[in-house]
Amino acid sequence: GALPNRGGCSVQKRLIPALLAGSDAVVRSQTGSGKTLAYAIPVVQSLQAVQPKASRSDGPLAVVIVPTRELAQQTYQTFQKLLKPFTWIVPGVLMGGEKRKAEKARLRKGINILVSTPGRLVDHIRNTLSIAFSAVRWLVLDEADRTLDLGFEKDLTVILNSLNSAGASRQNVLLSATLTHGKHTEHIPLQISDIHVSGSASPEITSHSAVTSDHCTASQSESFAVPEALKQFVVVVPSKVRLVCLAAFILDKCKFSQNNKLIVFVSSCEAVEFLHSLFTSVLARPLTNQKPQLSFLRLHGNMKQEERSEVFQEFSVCRCGVLLCTDVAARGLDLPQVTWILQYTPPMTVAEYVHRVGRTARIGGRGSGLIFLTPAETALIDELANHSISLSEMKLQDILSSLMMDDTYKGRGKYHSEVTQETRERATVLQTEFENFVHSDVRSVQTAKTALQSFLRAYTTYPAHLKHVFHIRSLHLGHTAKSFGLRDAPQGLIPRRKQDGTRSSARKRKTGRPAGQRELGLFRSEFSSGLEGGDAGKKKKKKRRSFSPSGEEEDGEE
């Protein structure tokens, strides 16, 4: 149970002495740089030196607020290890999913270092009489920008008011990889004269809570701290081939090569459940003369806490496997030896991109990230470039070519002379397998439809400044449905807007079909050859379909 040896870490070298000297701090440092130990060591050092000795009856002496249950558990375990020589200091964790009654009992007995998620701490402040903050000497907000985000701001105000009314003077520490100047710190009732720890500059004491960037002046875009050893890639994939592309990449890294651990980020709990069910059934089954089957795990906010903890533990210790998850796993989690981060659904913000890729290349280790974008979403590459994040392109054809290594997906055709043609054939076979599984029973179809609906809901919530990149109208619903293993787009996915009485009928006259039946045909499909022209209305024969290297459908239309 020893703490990992994390080498000479600059954030720790600079922050630990400053905190031991009594400074407050706002810290922006790259993901995986060892921020937890950077504040945990000074907290433990100062509390063990208290005279007379701290005891359980003192109640909380340090309060650490983190945004997710997994990070709460991980931080608590770090404190447990640090406190082994100091048995009189008691750490404790409060988080959703645990029994309140057991937590109340622990609070009554006494907890000195209290790690908690915001909502659960507010619950206890309101309902547990035995919680008192009069002795608190430390307040730490880890992943502070997320903790201070819209969902947590009210909770945090309740917590800070309780701490402030207790009247004790304390040290305040805010930490994150993406904490930007003024954006979060100005709203909270903390008086901070902070030490800024960022980049290679030496610590500087300032008179107010200012966080400056490593590489840019106030007039430029904020530059986020990304791990130095991280390789970042993008693959441009038409919607229709996204599912096959993801599967081919996973097969390449976890079946045809050794010791890769992948985290795949998607936008919703429903999408995680869908992919887990699909991949476990289609990709992970044992095949003739093959090595052990693939291991798929899932992690999202709708799972019971006990199950989430088991998954977290299992993925931490495994040598090879795939974790399908929502952004619940994007912050602060230290999952050892993760080699690839796949952003299957693009993030809502550049900050979220940084936190996701920060699950790999931690503390000087190596790692890679790959983001999937449709042709209509490629403007995100410029958006990331504005924040000093540059991506190398990975070719779709190269990813799909890994299917050549498994004869399970061999097509009926004889294309040995033309490798790309056979790759196309195999991609089609795999897509057909996915569709056959999804349509094998009513339940599977419903799981896929629910996942598709949740994906579309999430797609409408991108912030205004990214609407030019992610707009619901630029999606081709039929092709998007294919990426969920559905053969056709279900009816009524996007309801008609009823802004005025004439709009629907006007559109009907113009397009010759009701507005409700739209696969967003006003926009040229990302697969369109541009040659449909005057023959578009004529009936065409159904032809065999296969994928071209660009993901286009070949041999006519359905």
C-alpha positions as CSV (number, residue, x, y, z in Angstrom):
1,G,0.0,0.0,0.0
2,A,2.9,2.4,-0.5
3,L,2.3,5.6,-2.3
4,P,3.6,5.6,-5.9
5,N,7.0,7.1,-6.4
6,R,6.3,10.0,-8.7
7,G,9.8,11.4,-9.2
8,G,10.7,15.1,-9.1
9,C,7.4,16.8,-9.7
10,S,7.6,20.5,-10.2
11,V,4.1,21.4,-8.9
12,Q,5.0,19.6,-5.6
13,K,8.4,21.2,-5.3
14,R,6.9,24.6,-5.6
15,L,3.5,24.2,-3.9
16,I,4.4,22.2,-0.8
17,P,6.9,24.8,0.7
18,A,4.4,27.6,0.0
19,L,1.5,25.8,1.7
20,L,3.7,24.9,4.7
21,A,4.5,28.6,5.0
22,G,0.8,29.3,5.4
23,S,-0.1,30.7,2.0
24,D,-3.4,30.4,0.3
25,A,-3.2,29.1,-3.3
26,V,-4.9,29.0,-6.6
27,V,-3.0,26.3,-8.6
28,R,-3.3,25.5,-12.3
29,S,-1.1,22.6,-13.3
30,Q,-1.3,20.0,-16.0
31,T,-3.4,16.9,-15.4
32,G,-1.5,14.0,-13.8
33,S,1.1,16.3,-12.3
34,G,0.6,15.1,-8.7
35,K,-1.6,17.9,-7.4
36,T,-3.3,15.6,-4.8
37,L,0.0,14.9,-3.0
38,A,1.0,18.6,-3.4
39,Y,-1.8,19.7,-1.0
40,A,-2.3,16.4,1.0
41,I,1.3,16.4,2.3
42,P,1.2,19.9,3.7
43,V,-2.3,19.3,5.2
44,V,-1.1,16.1,7.0
45,Q,2.2,17.8,8.0
46,S,0.5,20.7,9.6
47,L,-2.2,18.7,11.4
48,Q,0.2,16.2,12.9
49,A,2.2,19.1,14.4
50,V,-0.9,20.6,16.2
51,Q,-0.4,20.9,20.0
52,P,-2.2,19.6,22.0
53,K,-2.6,16.6,19.6
54,A,-5.6,16.6,17.4
55,S,-8.3,14.1,18.4
56,R,-11.5,12.8,16.9
57,S,-13.6,15.1,19.1
58,D,-12.1,18.1,17.3
59,G,-14.2,17.3,14.3
60,P,-13.1,18.4,10.8
61,L,-9.7,20.2,10.7
62,A,-9.5,20.0,6.9
63,V,-12.3,19.9,4.4
64,V,-11.6,18.7,0.8
65,I,-14.3,19.2,-1.8
66,V,-14.2,17.2,-5.1
67,P,-16.7,16.9,-7.9
68,T,-17.1,13.1,-8.3
69,R,-17.5,10.0,-6.1
70,E,-14.6,8.2,-7.7
71,L,-12.2,11.2,-7.0
72,A,-13.5,11.4,-3.5
73,Q,-12.7,7.7,-2.9
74,Q,-9.3,8.1,-4.5
75,T,-8.4,11.2,-2.5
76,Y,-9.6,9.5,0.8
77,Q,-7.3,6.5,0.0
78,T,-4.3,8.9,-0.5
79,F,-4.9,10.5,2.9
80,Q,-5.2,7.0,4.5
81,K,-1.7,6.1,3.2
82,L,-0.2,9.4,4.4
83,L,-1.8,9.1,7.8
84,K,-0.4,5.6,8.6
85,P,2.2,7.1,11.0
86,F,-0.3,9.5,12.6
87,T,-3.0,7.2,13.8
88,W,-4.7,9.9,15.9
89,I,-5.8,11.8,12.8
90,V,-8.9,10.3,11.3
91,P,-9.8,10.7,7.6
92,G,-13.3,10.1,6.3
93,V,-15.3,10.4,3.1
94,L,-18.9,11.5,2.4
95,M,-20.4,10.8,-1.0
96,G,-23.7,10.1,-2.8
97,G,-24.6,6.4,-3.1
98,E,-23.5,5.6,0.5
99,K,-25.9,5.1,3.4
100,R,-26.5,8.4,5.2
101,K,-27.0,6.7,8.5
102,A,-23.5,5.1,8.5
103,E,-22.0,8.5,7.5
104,K,-23.8,10.3,10.3
105,A,-22.4,7.7,12.8
106,R,-18.9,8.3,11.5
107,L,-19.4,12.1,11.8
108,R,-20.6,11.7,15.4
109,K,-17.5,9.6,16.2
110,G,-15.3,12.3,14.6
111,I,-13.6,12.9,11.3
112,N,-10.5,15.2,11.1
113,I,-9.8,15.2,7.4
114,L,-13.2,15.3,5.6
115,V,-13.3,14.5,1.9
116,S,-16.7,15.0,0.3
117,T,-18.7,15.6,-2.9
118,P,-20.6,19.0,-2.6
119,G,-24.1,17.7,-2.6
120,R,-23.6,15.1,0.1
121,L,-21.8,17.6,2.4
122,V,-24.7,20.1,2.0
123,D,-27.1,17.3,2.8
124,H,-25.3,16.7,6.1
125,I,-24.9,20.4,6.9
126,R,-28.7,20.6,6.7
127,N,-29.6,17.4,8.4
128,T,-26.8,16.2,10.7
129,L,-26.5,18.1,13.9
130,S,-23.2,16.6,14.8
131,I,-21.3,18.3,12.0
132,A,-19.4,21.4,13.2
133,F,-16.8,23.5,11.4
134,S,-15.4,25.6,14.2
135,A,-12.0,23.9,14.1
136,V,-11.4,23.8,10.3
137,R,-7.9,25.0,9.4
138,W,-7.8,23.9,5.7
139,L,-10.3,24.2,2.8
140,V,-9.3,22.5,-0.5
141,L,-11.4,22.7,-3.7
142,D,-9.9,20.1,-6.0
143,E,-11.0,20.3,-9.7
144,A,-12.2,23.7,-8.6
145,D,-13.6,24.9,-12.0
146,R,-15.9,21.9,-12.2
147,T,-16.8,22.1,-8.5
148,L,-17.7,25.8,-9.0
149,D,-19.7,25.0,-12.2
150,L,-23.4,25.7,-12.5
151,G,-24.5,22.4,-10.9
152,F,-22.4,22.9,-7.7
153,E,-22.4,26.7,-7.2
154,K,-25.4,26.7,-4.8
155,D,-24.1,23.8,-2.9
156,L,-20.7,25.4,-2.5
157,T,-22.2,28.7,-1.3
158,V,-24.0,26.7,1.5
159,I,-20.7,25.0,2.4
160,L,-18.7,28.2,2.4
161,N,-21.3,30.1,4.5
162,S,-21.2,27.3,7.1
163,L,-17.4,27.4,7.2
164,N,-17.3,31.2,7.3
165,S,-19.9,31.5,10.1
166,A,-17.8,29.2,12.2
167,G,-15.2,32.0,12.2
168,A,-12.1,29.9,12.2
169,S,-9.2,31.3,10.1
170,R,-8.0,28.8,7.5
171,Q,-5.9,28.2,4.5
172,N,-7.7,28.0,1.1
173,V,-6.4,26.0,-1.8
174,L,-8.1,25.8,-5.3
175,L,-6.6,23.4,-7.8
176,S,-7.4,22.4,-11.5
177,A,-5.7,22.0,-14.8
178,T,-8.2,24.4,-16.4
179,L,-8.9,27.1,-13.9
180,T,-9.0,30.4,-15.8
181,H,-8.5,33.9,-14.6
182,G,-11.5,35.4,-12.8
183,K,-14.0,33.0,-14.4
184,H,-14.6,30.9,-11.3
185,T,-12.8,32.6,-8.4
186,E,-14.6,35.9,-8.5
187,H,-18.0,34.4,-7.5
188,I,-16.9,32.7,-4.3
189,P,-16.7,34.2,-0.9
190,L,-13.1,33.3,-0.3
191,Q,-10.5,35.9,0.5
192,I,-7.4,34.5,-1.3
193,S,-4.0,36.0,-1.6
194,D,-2.8,33.2,-3.8
195,I,0.4,31.5,-4.9
196,H,0.2,30.9,-8.6
197,V,1.9,27.6,-9.6
198,S,1.9,27.1,-13.4
199,G,4.4,26.2,-16.1
200,S,8.1,26.8,-15.3
201,A,7.7,30.1,-13.6
202,S,8.6,30.3,-9.9
203,P,5.8,30.9,-7.4
204,E,4.6,34.5,-7.2
205,I,2.5,35.9,-4.4
206,T,-0.3,38.1,-5.5
207,S,-2.8,40.2,-3.6
208,H,-5.9,38.7,-5.1
209,S,-7.1,35.5,-6.8
210,A,-5.5,35.9,-10.2
211,V,-4.6,32.9,-12.3
212,T,-2.5,33.7,-15.4
213,S,-1.7,31.4,-18.3
214,D,1.6,29.8,-19.1
215,H,1.7,31.0,-22.8
216,C,-0.6,33.9,-23.3
217,T,-1.5,37.4,-22.4
218,A,-5.0,38.4,-21.3
219,S,-5.8,39.4,-24.9
220,Q,-5.1,35.9,-26.3
221,S,-7.1,32.7,-25.9
222,E,-6.4,30.7,-22.7
223,S,-3.8,28.0,-23.1
224,F,-4.5,24.9,-21.1
225,A,-1.9,22.7,-19.4
226,V,-1.6,19.4,-21.4
227,P,0.9,16.6,-20.4
228,E,4.1,17.0,-22.3
229,A,4.4,13.3,-23.3
230,L,0.9,13.2,-24.7
231,K,0.5,12.5,-28.4
232,Q,-2.8,13.8,-29.7
233,F,-4.6,12.6,-32.8
234,V,-7.8,13.2,-34.7
235,V,-9.7,10.9,-37.1
236,V,-12.3,12.4,-39.5
237,V,-15.1,9.8,-39.7
238,P,-18.5,10.1,-41.5
239,S,-21.3,9.2,-39.1
240,K,-22.2,6.0,-40.8
241,V,-18.8,4.4,-40.2
242,R,-18.1,5.8,-36.7
243,L,-19.2,2.6,-34.9
244,V,-17.1,0.3,-37.2
245,C,-14.1,2.7,-36.9
246,L,-14.3,2.6,-33.0
247,A,-14.5,-1.2,-33.1
248,A,-11.6,-1.5,-35.5
249,F,-9.4,0.7,-33.3
250,I,-10.3,-1.3,-30.2
251,L,-9.6,-4.6,-31.9
252,D,-6.2,-3.2,-33.1
253,K,-5.1,-2.0,-29.7
254,C,-6.5,-4.7,-27.4
255,K,-6.7,-7.8,-29.5
256,F,-3.9,-7.6,-32.1
257,S,-1.4,-5.9,-29.8
258,Q,-0.6,-6.3,-26.2
259,N,-1.0,-4.4,-22.9
260,N,-3.1,-1.4,-24.1
261,K,-5.7,0.1,-21.7
262,L,-8.3,2.3,-23.4
263,I,-10.8,4.8,-22.0
264,V,-13.6,5.7,-24.4
265,F,-15.6,8.8,-23.5
266,V,-19.2,9.2,-24.8
267,S,-21.9,11.7,-24.0
268,S,-24.5,9.8,-22.0
269,C,-25.1,6.9,-19.6
270,E,-27.5,5.4,-22.2
271,A,-24.7,5.4,-24.9
272,V,-22.3,3.7,-22.5
273,E,-24.9,1.0,-21.8
274,F,-25.5,0.5,-25.5
275,L,-21.8,0.2,-26.5
276,H,-21.1,-2.1,-23.5
277,S,-23.9,-4.5,-24.5
278,L,-23.0,-4.4,-28.2
279,F,-19.2,-4.8,-27.9
280,T,-19.4,-7.4,-25.2
281,S,-21.7,-9.5,-27.4
282,V,-20.1,-8.9,-30.8
283,L,-16.4,-8.1,-30.2
284,A,-15.6,-9.9,-27.0
285,R,-16.8,-13.4,-27.8
286,P,-14.1,-16.0,-28.1
287,L,-13.1,-16.8,-31.6
288,T,-11.3,-19.8,-33.2
289,N,-7.6,-20.0,-32.3
290,Q,-7.6,-16.6,-30.7
291,K,-6.1,-15.3,-27.4
292,P,-8.4,-14.5,-24.5
293,Q,-11.4,-12.4,-25.3
294,L,-11.6,-8.6,-24.9
295,S,-12.6,-7.1,-21.6
296,F,-15.1,-4.2,-21.6
297,L,-16.0,-2.3,-18.4
298,R,-18.5,0.6,-18.0
299,L,-18.7,3.6,-15.7
300,H,-21.4,6.2,-15.5
301,G,-23.5,8.2,-13.1
302,N,-26.6,6.0,-13.1
303,M,-24.7,3.0,-11.7
304,K,-24.9,2.1,-8.0
305,Q,-22.0,3.3,-6.0
306,E,-20.9,-0.2,-5.1
307,E,-20.7,-1.2,-8.8
308,R,-18.9,2.0,-9.7
309,S,-16.2,1.3,-7.0
310,E,-15.8,-2.3,-8.3
311,V,-15.3,-1.2,-11.9
312,F,-12.9,1.5,-10.8
313,Q,-10.8,-1.1,-8.9
314,E,-11.0,-3.7,-11.6
315,F,-9.8,-1.3,-14.4
316,S,-7.1,0.1,-12.1
317,V,-5.4,-3.4,-11.7
318,C,-6.1,-4.9,-15.2
319,R,-3.3,-4.9,-17.8
320,C,-5.4,-4.7,-20.9
321,G,-9.0,-3.6,-21.4
322,V,-11.5,-1.0,-22.4
323,L,-13.4,1.4,-20.1
324,L,-16.5,2.9,-21.7
325,C,-17.6,5.9,-19.6
326,T,-19.2,9.4,-19.4
327,D,-17.3,12.4,-18.1
328,V,-17.8,11.1,-14.6
329,A,-14.3,9.6,-15.2
330,A,-12.8,12.8,-16.8
331,R,-11.6,14.5,-13.6
332,G,-8.7,13.8,-11.4
333,L,-8.9,10.0,-11.5
334,D,-5.5,8.3,-11.5
335,L,-6.0,5.0,-13.4
336,P,-2.6,3.4,-13.9
337,Q,-1.1,2.6,-17.3
338,V,-3.9,4.0,-19.5
339,T,-2.3,4.1,-23.0
340,W,-5.1,5.6,-25.1
341,I,-8.0,8.1,-24.5
342,L,-10.7,7.9,-27.2
343,Q,-13.1,10.8,-27.3
344,Y,-15.9,9.1,-29.3
345,T,-18.3,11.9,-28.6
346,P,-16.5,15.3,-28.8
347,P,-16.3,17.2,-25.5
348,M,-18.6,20.2,-24.7
349,T,-15.6,22.5,-23.9
350,V,-11.9,22.7,-24.6
351,A,-11.4,22.4,-20.8
352,E,-13.3,19.1,-20.9
353,Y,-11.0,17.9,-23.7
354,V,-8.0,18.6,-21.5
355,H,-9.4,16.8,-18.5
356,R,-10.3,13.7,-20.6
357,V,-6.9,13.4,-22.3
358,G,-5.3,14.0,-18.9
359,R,-6.3,10.4,-17.8
360,T,-3.1,9.3,-19.7
361,A,0.5,10.4,-19.9
362,R,0.4,11.1,-16.1
363,I,3.5,12.1,-14.1
364,G,5.9,11.9,-17.0
365,G,4.5,8.7,-18.5
366,R,3.6,8.3,-22.1
367,G,0.1,8.2,-23.6
368,S,-2.0,9.1,-26.6
369,G,-5.4,10.6,-27.3
370,L,-7.7,10.2,-30.3
371,I,-10.8,12.3,-31.0
372,F,-13.5,11.2,-33.5
373,L,-15.0,14.1,-35.6
374,T,-17.4,14.0,-38.5
375,P,-16.5,16.0,-41.6
376,A,-19.0,18.7,-40.4
377,E,-17.2,19.0,-37.0
378,T,-13.7,19.6,-38.2
379,A,-13.8,23.3,-37.1
380,L,-13.2,22.0,-33.6
381,I,-9.6,21.4,-34.7
382,D,-9.2,25.2,-35.1
383,E,-10.9,25.8,-31.8
384,L,-8.4,23.5,-30.0
385,A,-5.5,25.1,-31.9
386,N,-6.6,28.5,-30.5
387,H,-5.8,27.0,-27.1
388,S,-2.3,25.7,-28.1
389,I,-3.6,22.2,-28.7
390,S,-2.4,20.7,-31.9
391,L,-3.6,17.3,-33.3
392,S,-2.1,15.0,-35.9
393,E,-4.5,13.3,-38.3
394,M,-4.9,9.6,-38.3
395,K,-6.4,8.2,-41.5
396,L,-9.7,6.3,-41.3
397,Q,-8.4,3.8,-43.9
398,D,-5.4,3.0,-41.6
399,I,-7.7,2.3,-38.7
400,L,-10.1,0.1,-40.7
401,S,-7.3,-1.8,-42.2
402,S,-6.7,-3.5,-38.8
403,L,-9.8,-5.6,-39.7
404,M,-7.6,-7.4,-42.2
405,M,-6.0,-9.1,-39.2
406,D,-9.1,-11.0,-38.3
407,D,-10.8,-13.3,-40.8
408,T,-14.0,-13.2,-38.9
409,Y,-14.9,-10.1,-40.8
410,K,-13.8,-11.5,-44.2
411,G,-16.4,-10.8,-46.9
412,R,-17.6,-13.1,-49.6
413,G,-15.8,-11.3,-52.4
414,K,-12.3,-12.2,-53.7
415,Y,-10.4,-9.0,-53.4
416,H,-6.9,-10.1,-52.6
417,S,-5.4,-7.9,-55.3
418,E,-7.1,-4.7,-53.9
419,V,-6.5,-4.3,-50.1
420,T,-8.6,-1.2,-49.7
421,Q,-11.6,-3.0,-51.4
422,E,-11.3,-5.9,-49.0
423,T,-11.0,-3.5,-46.0
424,R,-14.3,-2.0,-47.2
425,E,-15.9,-5.4,-47.5
426,R,-14.8,-6.3,-44.0
427,A,-16.1,-3.0,-42.6
428,T,-19.4,-3.8,-44.2
429,V,-19.5,-7.3,-42.7
430,L,-18.8,-5.9,-39.2
431,Q,-21.4,-3.1,-39.5
432,T,-23.9,-5.8,-40.6
433,E,-23.0,-7.9,-37.5
434,F,-23.7,-4.9,-35.3
435,E,-27.0,-4.2,-37.0
436,N,-28.0,-7.9,-36.8
437,F,-27.3,-7.9,-33.0
438,V,-29.2,-4.7,-32.4
439,H,-32.2,-5.9,-34.4
440,S,-32.1,-9.4,-32.9
441,D,-34.7,-8.6,-30.3
442,V,-37.0,-5.7,-29.2
443,R,-34.9,-4.9,-26.1
444,S,-31.7,-4.4,-28.1
445,V,-33.5,-2.1,-30.6
446,Q,-34.9,-0.1,-27.7
447,T,-31.5,0.2,-26.0
448,A,-30.0,1.5,-29.3
449,K,-32.9,4.0,-29.9
450,T,-32.6,5.3,-26.3
451,A,-28.9,5.8,-26.8
452,L,-29.4,7.6,-30.1
453,Q,-32.0,9.9,-28.5
454,S,-29.7,10.7,-25.6
455,F,-26.9,11.4,-28.1
456,L,-29.2,13.9,-30.0
457,R,-30.3,15.6,-26.8
458,A,-26.7,16.0,-25.7
459,Y,-25.8,17.4,-29.2
460,T,-28.3,20.2,-28.8
461,T,-26.6,21.4,-25.6
462,Y,-23.2,22.4,-27.0
463,P,-22.4,26.0,-25.9
464,A,-23.3,28.9,-28.2
465,H,-19.7,29.6,-29.3
466,L,-19.5,25.9,-30.6
467,K,-22.8,25.9,-32.4
468,H,-21.1,26.5,-35.7
469,V,-19.2,23.2,-35.1
470,F,-21.9,21.1,-33.5
471,H,-25.4,21.9,-34.9
472,I,-28.2,19.4,-34.8
473,R,-29.2,20.4,-38.4
474,S,-25.8,19.3,-39.7
475,L,-26.5,15.7,-38.6
476,H,-27.9,13.2,-41.1
477,L,-30.2,11.3,-38.9
478,G,-30.2,8.1,-41.0
479,H,-26.4,7.9,-40.9
480,T,-26.2,8.9,-37.2
481,A,-28.7,6.0,-36.6
482,K,-26.2,3.6,-38.3
483,S,-23.6,4.6,-35.7
484,F,-26.0,3.1,-33.1
485,G,-26.5,-0.1,-35.1
486,L,-30.0,0.9,-36.4
487,R,-30.8,0.3,-40.0
488,D,-33.0,3.3,-40.3
489,A,-33.6,6.5,-38.3
490,P,-36.6,6.0,-36.0
491,Q,-39.5,8.4,-36.6
492,G,-40.1,11.5,-34.6
493,L,-36.5,11.9,-33.3
494,I,-36.5,15.7,-33.6
495,P,-40.0,17.2,-33.0
496,R,-41.3,20.0,-35.3
497,R,-40.9,23.5,-34.0
498,K,-44.3,25.2,-33.7
499,Q,-43.2,28.8,-33.7
500,D,-46.0,29.8,-36.1
501,G,-49.0,28.2,-37.7
502,T,-47.7,28.5,-41.3
503,R,-44.2,27.1,-40.9
504,S,-44.9,23.3,-41.2
505,S,-47.3,23.6,-44.1
506,A,-44.9,26.0,-45.9
507,R,-42.1,23.5,-45.5
508,K,-44.4,20.7,-46.7
509,R,-45.2,22.6,-49.9
510,K,-41.6,23.5,-50.5
511,T,-40.1,20.0,-49.9
512,G,-43.1,17.9,-50.9
513,R,-43.0,16.0,-47.5
514,P,-44.1,16.7,-44.0
515,A,-41.6,18.6,-41.8
516,G,-41.7,15.9,-39.2
517,Q,-40.3,13.3,-41.7
518,R,-37.0,14.8,-42.0
519,E,-33.5,13.3,-42.0
520,L,-32.4,16.9,-42.4
521,G,-32.5,16.6,-46.1
522,L,-32.0,20.4,-46.5
523,F,-28.4,19.8,-45.8
524,R,-26.2,17.9,-48.2
525,S,-25.2,14.6,-46.6
526,E,-21.6,14.1,-45.7
527,F,-21.8,11.1,-48.0
528,S,-23.3,13.0,-50.9
529,S,-21.4,12.7,-54.2
530,G,-23.1,15.9,-55.4
531,L,-24.2,14.0,-58.5
532,E,-27.8,13.3,-57.5
533,G,-29.2,16.3,-59.4
534,G,-32.2,15.8,-61.6
535,D,-32.3,12.0,-61.2
536,A,-32.7,12.3,-57.4
537,G,-36.4,11.7,-57.5
538,K,-36.3,8.5,-59.7
539,K,-36.5,5.2,-58.0
540,K,-33.2,3.3,-58.0
541,K,-32.6,-0.4,-57.5
542,K,-31.4,-1.6,-54.2
543,K,-27.8,-2.5,-54.5
544,R,-25.2,-4.2,-52.4
545,R,-23.6,-1.7,-50.0
546,S,-20.0,-1.3,-49.0
547,F,-17.8,1.4,-47.5
548,S,-15.2,3.3,-49.4
549,P,-12.1,4.6,-47.6
550,S,-13.9,7.9,-46.9
551,G,-16.8,6.1,-45.4
552,E,-19.1,6.8,-48.3
553,E,-21.6,4.3,-49.4
554,E,-20.7,2.8,-52.8
555,D,-22.8,1.3,-55.6
556,G,-25.7,3.7,-55.5
557,E,-28.3,4.5,-52.9
558,E,-30.7,2.5,-50.8
